[in-house]
Amino acid sequence: MREANCLGKAPNLRDDPDAKDPWFPRKGESPNGGKVFCFTCPVRPECKDYRKRTGSDYGMWGGEIKGRE
């Protein structure tokens, strides 16, 4: 996943960790910011597969948010 568009952009790695997180939109926030990164990502299929394998219920994986796909 070294080619992932989101690499290095996690909240704890950004200059402003309180900035809006595109992969974990709060209720009522649009997920479209994260989807822009995801839909152009070269490892999108692997990311979606990772979420399915791990059962992650939180955040966006491969452009999908559980319950919003």
Secondary structure as UniProt FT lines:
FT   TURN            2..3
FT   TURN            5..8
FT   HELIX           11..13
FT   TURN            17..18
FT   TURN            22..23
FT   TURN            27..28
FT   HELIX           32..39
FT   TURN            42..43
FT   HELIX           44..54
FT   STRAND          60..61
FT   TURN            62..63
FT   STRAND          64..65
FT   TURN            66..68
//
